[in-house]
Amino acid sequence: MSIDRLVPVLVGFCTRLTKIAEARRIVFASGLDLSFSQLCTLFILDTSDHEPSLHELADQLGLSVAAAGRAVDAMVREGLLARREDEHDRRVKRISLAGPGEQLLLRLTEAHTEGLRAFAERLTERERQSLHDALAPILAQPELQHPNTAKESR
């Protein structure tokens, strides 16, 4: 099958899945006292392979260092993030998730999982089995195990 035939099917599938699964996560997130940038910060830190500096985080968020710093400061005050001095350069501050931030991400993931369950419940047993059989070997590929190690193209 050509990529040109597959991509529209993937777009349709992902769009429907996202609308169903993400709705629950968005409803949960809307009840939090966090900005979109702060939510993005949680997800960036959750998938990062190291504790980024404030400058790195600002770049990833597309914010100025000052704006990222204000967002991080508020999250540190709330106990969601931790900040520490870099071992090699005390001027650099490293940012990481704190326990409550990890718990918040877990609750966001649970809300997302509930949405995925709702999607799966709409499928027949045969459709669920076919979807599982198609996705399991793809997702088992080592380069797809961590978002930071995924290859741009195959």
Buried (B, 14 or more C-beta within 10 A) or exposed (E): EEEEEEEEEEEEEEEEBBEBBBBBBBEBBEEBEBBEBBBBBBEBBBEBEEBBBBEBBBEBBEBEEEBBBBBBEBBBEBEBBBBEEEEEEEEBBBBBBBEEBBEBBEEBEEBBEBBBEEBBEEEEEEEEEEBEEEEEEEEEEEEEEEEEEEEEEE
